[in-house]
Amino acid sequence: MQFTLDGTTIITGVVCALWAIAFSACGIWVARVQGDARDDRKAVAQLREDFAAFREAVAKEYASRDEVKDEREETRQLFTRIDARINELKDYLIKADKA
């Protein structure tokens, strides 16, 4: 079997090498993006847990006091807005994962 090195062979080799490099770079990029998405989901889950613990602590401290009734209502509304924002972040991350 004889091997000849002509222009077509060289061009084919260069194109294949460039294709392999591009394919590897895309694979690395996809892995990085998926890792970032996983980290973001973990961060949002941790935020939800921390917020739930904070809400429990506030509820234990202020639930029985009548003198802070207005503040309690404001705090409930604030917690509702924060919960809504956390849910928006979670939904955004889920939508970004599907895209």
Secondary structure by P-SEA (a helix, b strand, c coil): ccccccaaaaaaaaaaaaaaaaaaaaaaaaaaaaaaaaaaaaaaaaaaaaaaaaaaaaaaaccccccaaaaaaaaaaaaaaaaaaaaaaaaaaaaaaac
